[in-house]
Amino acid sequence: MAHALVRAASPLLGTHGLRRKTRFFTVLVVLTSVCGNFSLGWGMRQVGSLIAVSPLAYVRAVFNPFVALGISLLILWLFSHMALLSWADLSYVLPITSIGYALSALAGKLFLHEEISPWRWAGILLIMAGVALVARTAPHRAGGASVSPGVES
């Protein structure tokens, strides 16, 4: 499935190759993570607190439209994350996509009216500084893992 996503996106990316594909999938990973987690959080606020031994309450929660949307987006996140990791270094992908944590906190503040303490804001700023540092590096080191056979760069 991850390779199907890569192949499907390749024509959209033109001739800029791996760098452009990496940017596209990085944005896709971040957006599906932020939107999926936001939707899941919104839906779970509608469902209410789930402290149950029986899985039935959790199964019922899945049928909330926002929870279902969140799950669907997080499945897309998983496949796009797998695709990105198939050619980019883990030491690049995880830090660079962690900007999603900052964006998720911002979405929580703006749309779910969550209170964010100064300590949390400081942590978010540290994450953003780390993303800025990692973004200055190449996503794939020379001599590192290569693209799987059959998947075009």
C-alpha positions as CSV (number, residue, x, y, z in Angstrom):
1,M,0.0,0.0,0.0
2,A,2.8,2.4,0.9
3,H,4.5,1.8,-2.5
4,A,1.1,2.3,-4.3
5,L,1.0,5.8,-2.6
6,V,4.5,6.6,-3.9
7,R,3.7,5.4,-7.4
8,A,0.4,7.3,-7.4
9,A,2.1,10.5,-6.3
10,S,5.1,10.3,-8.7
11,P,3.3,11.9,-11.7
12,L,2.2,14.8,-9.5
13,L,5.8,15.5,-8.5
14,G,7.3,16.2,-11.9
15,T,10.9,15.8,-12.6
16,H,12.3,17.1,-9.3
17,G,12.6,13.5,-8.1
18,L,13.3,12.4,-4.6
19,R,13.6,15.8,-2.9
20,R,10.2,16.9,-4.1
21,K,8.6,13.5,-3.4
22,T,10.1,13.8,0.1
23,R,8.6,17.2,0.7
24,F,5.2,16.0,-0.6
25,F,5.1,13.0,1.7
26,T,6.4,15.0,4.7
27,V,3.5,17.4,4.3
28,L,1.1,14.5,3.8
29,V,2.4,12.8,7.0
30,V,2.1,16.0,9.0
31,L,-1.3,17.0,7.7
32,T,-2.8,13.5,8.2
33,S,-1.4,13.3,11.7
34,V,-2.6,16.7,12.8
35,C,-6.1,16.4,11.1
36,G,-6.5,12.7,12.2
37,N,-5.6,13.4,15.8
38,F,-7.7,16.6,15.9
39,S,-10.7,14.7,14.5
40,L,-10.2,11.8,16.9
41,G,-10.0,14.3,19.8
42,W,-13.1,16.2,18.7
43,G,-15.0,12.9,18.3
44,M,-13.9,11.5,21.7
45,R,-15.1,14.7,23.4
46,Q,-18.5,14.0,21.9
47,V,-18.3,10.3,23.0
48,G,-17.3,11.1,26.5
49,S,-14.9,9.4,28.9
50,L,-14.2,5.8,28.2
51,I,-13.0,3.9,31.2
52,A,-14.4,0.5,30.5
53,V,-13.2,-3.1,30.7
54,S,-15.5,-4.1,27.9
55,P,-14.4,-3.3,24.4
56,L,-18.0,-2.6,23.4
57,A,-17.8,1.1,24.5
58,Y,-14.7,1.5,22.3
59,V,-16.5,-0.1,19.4
60,R,-19.4,2.2,19.8
61,A,-17.0,5.2,19.8
62,V,-15.7,4.1,16.4
63,F,-19.1,4.9,14.9
64,N,-18.9,8.5,15.9
65,P,-18.3,10.3,12.5
66,F,-15.4,12.3,13.8
67,V,-13.8,9.3,15.5
68,A,-14.2,7.4,12.2
69,L,-12.7,10.2,10.2
70,G,-9.8,10.5,12.6
71,I,-9.1,6.7,12.4
72,S,-9.2,6.9,8.6
73,L,-6.8,9.8,8.5
74,L,-4.5,8.1,10.9
75,I,-4.5,5.0,8.6
76,L,-3.5,7.3,5.7
77,W,-0.9,8.7,8.0
78,L,0.5,5.2,8.6
79,F,0.8,4.4,4.9
80,S,2.3,7.7,3.9
81,H,4.7,7.5,6.9
82,M,5.7,4.0,5.7
83,A,6.3,5.3,2.2
84,L,8.4,8.2,3.4
85,L,10.5,5.9,5.6
86,S,11.1,3.6,2.6
87,W,13.6,6.1,1.1
88,A,14.3,8.8,3.8
89,D,16.4,8.3,6.9
90,L,14.5,7.6,10.2
91,S,16.8,10.2,11.8
92,Y,15.4,12.8,9.4
93,V,11.7,11.7,9.1
94,L,10.9,11.6,12.8
95,P,12.3,15.0,13.8
96,I,11.0,16.7,10.6
97,T,7.5,15.4,11.0
98,S,7.4,16.3,14.7
99,I,6.2,19.8,13.7
100,G,2.9,18.0,13.7
101,Y,3.1,18.0,17.6
102,A,3.3,21.8,17.5
103,L,0.5,22.1,15.0
104,S,-1.7,19.7,17.0
105,A,-1.2,21.8,20.1
106,L,-2.2,24.9,18.1
107,A,-5.3,23.2,16.8
108,G,-6.2,22.1,20.3
109,K,-5.8,25.7,21.5
110,L,-7.7,27.3,18.6
111,F,-10.5,24.8,18.0
112,L,-10.9,22.8,21.2
113,H,-10.2,25.7,23.5
114,E,-7.5,23.9,25.4
115,E,-5.4,25.7,27.9
116,I,-1.7,25.5,27.1
117,S,0.7,26.3,30.0
118,P,3.9,28.3,29.5
119,W,5.8,25.1,30.0
120,R,4.0,23.4,27.1
121,W,4.6,26.5,24.9
122,A,8.3,26.2,25.8
123,G,8.3,22.6,24.8
124,I,6.6,23.4,21.5
125,L,9.2,26.1,20.8
126,L,12.0,23.5,21.4
127,I,10.3,21.1,19.0
128,M,10.1,23.8,16.4
129,A,13.8,24.7,16.9
130,G,14.7,21.0,16.4
131,V,12.6,20.8,13.3
132,A,14.4,23.9,11.9
133,L,17.8,22.3,12.6
134,V,16.9,18.9,11.0
135,A,15.3,20.6,8.0
136,R,18.8,22.0,7.1
137,T,20.0,18.4,6.5
138,A,19.5,16.0,3.6
139,P,16.7,13.5,4.1
140,H,18.9,10.7,2.8
141,R,22.5,10.2,3.7
142,A,24.9,9.0,1.0
143,G,25.4,5.3,1.3
144,G,22.3,4.9,3.4
145,A,19.2,2.8,2.7
146,S,18.1,2.8,-0.9
147,V,14.7,3.0,-2.6
148,S,13.1,-0.4,-3.0
149,P,13.2,-2.0,-6.4
150,G,10.3,-1.0,-8.6
151,V,9.8,2.3,-6.9
152,E,10.9,5.3,-8.9
153,S,12.7,8.2,-7.3
